[in-house]
Amino acid sequence: MITLGDWEKGGTFSTLCGKRVFCRDGGAPEAPVLVLIHGFPTASWDFEALWAPLIARYRVVTLDMMGFGFSDKPGDGYSIGAQADLFEARLAELGVTGYHVLAHDYGDTVAQELLARKNPALKSVCFLNGGLFPETHRPLLVQKLLLSPLGAFVAQLTGPGRFDGNMRRIFGAATQPSRELLDGYWSLLTRANGLRAMSKIIHYMPERVARRERWVGALVNATVPLKLIDGADDPVSGRHMAARYRELVPAADVTLLEGIGHYPQVEAPEAVLEAYLEFRNART
């Protein structure tokens, strides 16, 4: 395991779109570029279990989005478009002209926005569990409360015990998060008054509804290869979301991971890697 401290030491900070953003890169400069996009409410450390095998094959680029992890946590400016802008700015800074995406949760919506922009540099997208369709998203009670007028108050009342319970609820029964993992997530969440940011970021949920035509349309009309790797036992975006994906996405390529919850890259990294490499290798 790459500890949170080592993850931070292995990264750098860059000013992107006027914000101080934590970035982490690895792999051979000449290798195909793979962009990792994390979810809510955690950070790029979510991908630590996949880091070594991925950088052995790809040039991997990731960052903590605004409001998350080690990056800036301003009082506003958390639209999905603004988060997508960060990735495009980082790729431009690195001189990248072609890239693939592996995204999770909130990051799925950011990836959908990148797809909708029809940038020819984007070559493929693989999604992990996330709210690709607002009609199948089943938010936790705490997410609903954060979205309410009491959101800021609810965020400040959140403590590590309640946070642990919410996270354990979305992991698989046999793949529960370790104490070290939960402590790391809590540290990332609370850094630089991050709890305050959560009640701002959570407005991605109504944004998904308002922009459904654009973001679901990006899936339905995609001209690049798409893949879904989904933890079937996720109560938020598990088997039911994968079924909707199969209904709407032409020639849907889906791998369901039985017994796995909302964080497949954490709970079953070997299975995720196998499915992802099969997807990529079939198209090279």
N, C-alpha and C positions, 0 to 999 in steps of 0.2 A: 504493500500500500504506500502511496505517496502521501505523507502527512500533510495537513493543511499548511504547516509552517514551511515545509519544503516546496509545496506548490507555490506559495507566495515568493519564496526566494528564487524560484525558477522563472519568474515572470518579470515584466518591466511595466513602466507606466508611460502612456502616450497621451498627448492632448488631441482628442478627436471631437470635432463639432463643438469646440469650446469647453469640453469636459475632460477631467483627468480620469483616464480609463486604464484599468489593469488588463494587461495583455500577456498571453503566453503562446509561444511558438515552439515548434520542434520538427525534427526530420530533415532530410536532405533538401537543400534549396532547389534542386532540379526535379524533385519528385512532384507528382500531381498534388495540387493543393486541396485539402479537406478542411472545411470550416465547421467547427463545433459550436452549436448555439444552445445555451443552457435554459433551464426553466425557472418557474416561480415556486418558492421564494429563495432558492439557493444560489448557485453561482457556477462558474466554469469548473470548479473542483469536482462537480458531479461526474466528470469524465475521467477521473484519475485512474480508475481500474482499466480503462481502455488506452491510456496514454502510450505506454511502452509499445504494445503491438501496432498501434496506429502510426506512430512516428517511425517505426521500422519500415513502413510501406509508403507513407505519404508525408508531404510537408503540411503539418497540422497548425492551424491558426485558430485561436479562440480568445475570448475576452469576457470580462464581467460587464454586463450591460449596466446602464445608468440605474442607480438605486439598488444595485446588488453587489454583494461581496466586497472587494477591495476598491471598487470604483466610486466616483462621486455619487452622492445621494442628495440631489437638489430638492427643493420644495415642489417643483412641478416639471413639466416637459417630458412626460413618460408615455407618449403615444407610441404605438407599434412602429409607425413610420420613422420616428426619431431613433428608435433602437436599430432599425434596419440601416439607417444612415450611418450609424457607428461602424457597422461591419463594412459597408462600402468604403467609408473613409479609411479604415484600417487596411483593407485590401489595396486601395490606391496608394497608400503610404508605403506598402511593401512592394509595389509594382506588379501585383498579381493580375494576370489577364484572363485566367480561366480557373474555375474552382467548383468543387462539389460541397454539399451541405449535409451534415448529420445533426438533426435538431430534436429537442425534447420539450414537451409541455408548452409553456409560454413561448419558448423558442420556435415551436412549430408555427405559431402565428407570424412571428418575424420572418420565418422562411417562406410562408405563404405570400407575405408582402414582397419579398425579394423575387419570388416567382412572378407575381403580378406585374413587376416592373419590366419584365421581358428583356433583361440584360443578357446579351449573348454570352457573357462570361460565365454565367451559371450553367453548369453542365448536367447536374443531377441533384435530387434531394431525397434523403431518407429521413422519415419521421419516426420518432419514438412516441410513446403515449402522450397525448395532448388533445386540446379542444379544437380539433380541425373543423368541427361542425357545431355551431352554437346549440342546435336542437338536440345533440347527444351529450353535451357537457353536463355533468352532475357535480356542481361545486359542493365543497364541504360547508358546513354551517358557518365556520369561521370566515370563509371567503364571502359568504352572503352578508355577514355582519360587517366585515371590512368595507363592503360596498355601500352600506347603509349610511345615513347621516351621522351615525355614531361611530363610523369607521376609525377615525383618529383616536377616539377614546378607547375603543376595543383593542386597537393595536398597542396602545400604551399599557393596557392591562394584561397583555399576553406575557406569560412567564415561561421558563424553560419546561416546566412540567406539562403545561397545556400544549406547548409546541411539540414536545415528545409524543404526546398522545395523538395529536393530529397527524404527525408523520407516520407513526406506527400503523394508523388506520389505513393508509394507502399503500403500504408495503404488503407483499405476500405473506401468508401465515407462516411459511417455513423459511422466509428470506428477510426476517426483520433486521432493521438497521442496528449496528453496534453502538455501544455507548460512545466510542470515539467519533463515530460518524455523526451522531446526533449532537454531540458537543461542538463539533466543527461547524455543522449547519447553524446552530444557535449563535456561535461566534460571528459567522459571516452575516447573519441576519441583523444582529444588534450592533455591529460595527458602525461607527459614525452616525448614531441615531437612526439606524436603518429601519426600525419599527415604524417610525413616522412615515417613511417612504412607502410602506406597504399599502396604506390606505389610499395613496395616490396611484400606485402602479396597478392596483386591482381593477381600475376602470378599463383595463383591457377586456373585461368580460362584456360590458355593453358595447364596447367598440367592435368586438367580434360580431355582434348582432347587427349593428349599423352598417358594417362593411362586409356582410356575408356574401353579397353578390360578387364583390371583388375577390375575396379570399377563397371562397369555395370555387368560384369560377376559375381561379388560378390552378386549382387541382384538376377540375374537369377538363380544362382546355390546355393543360400542360403540353409543351412540345419537347420536354426533356424527360428522361426516365425518373420515375417515382417509386418509392418503396415504403411500406409501413412495417415496422417491427413493434409488436404490441404485447405488453404484459396483460394476459387475459383476465386476471383476477383483480385488476385495478377498478375500484368502485367509481372513479371519476371519469376515466376514458379508456375502459378496458374492452372486453368482448363486444359490448353494444356499439362502441364507436367503430371498431373494426368492421362490424356488419354494415354500418352506414357507409363506410369507406368503400366497401365492395359494391354497394348499390350505386354509388355516384361516380366513382373514378373508373374510367375505361381501362380494361385489361389490368385490373387491380392486382398488384404484387404484394401479398400480405404474409407475414410470418407471425403466427400467434404463439406466445410462450405461456404454456399452461402453468398455473401455480405462481406466476410472477405478477407483481403489482405495478405501481405507477412508475417506478424507477428501474426499468430493465437493465440499463447500463451499470447500475450499482448492484442489483440483485442477481443478475445472470450475465455478467460481462462476456463470458466465453460464448454463450449462445448468441448474444447480440453481434459479437465480432464475426462469428461463423456466418450468420445471416447477411451481415453487411458485406463481407468479402465475396460471398456468393453473388450478391446483387451487382457489385462492381466488376467482378471478374467475368460475368456473363455479358458485359457490355464493353469489353476491351479487345 
